[in-house]
Amino acid sequence: MNTLEQVEEEIALEESIGLNNEIVLFNDDVNTFDHVIETLVYVCEHTWEQAEQCAILVHYKGKCTVKTGELEKLKPICSALLEAGLSAEII
């Protein structure tokens, strides 16, 4: 028989597994910093500062995680990034 504590631990584990998806944005030679920043603000609901930091990381490191969460919630966000001409994928 499961105790309440065991059930709560199982639910917490299931919830954390669901949040292990990430949208990774990749560097390219096409998009400007302004376009990347504006897109992250609009699509990912980043603050301007957060979007700017992500753009800098992408530029210098080649990639950056821009959003984490459940796969079903990330799919339309990733699609919108791709439609805006950015290089992104869900991992």
Secondary structure, DSSP 8 states (H G I E B T S, - for coil): ---HHHHHHHHHHHHHHHT-EEEEEE--SSS-HHHHHHHHHHHS---HHHHHHHHHHHHHHSEEEEEEE-HHHHHHHHHHHHHTT-EEEE-
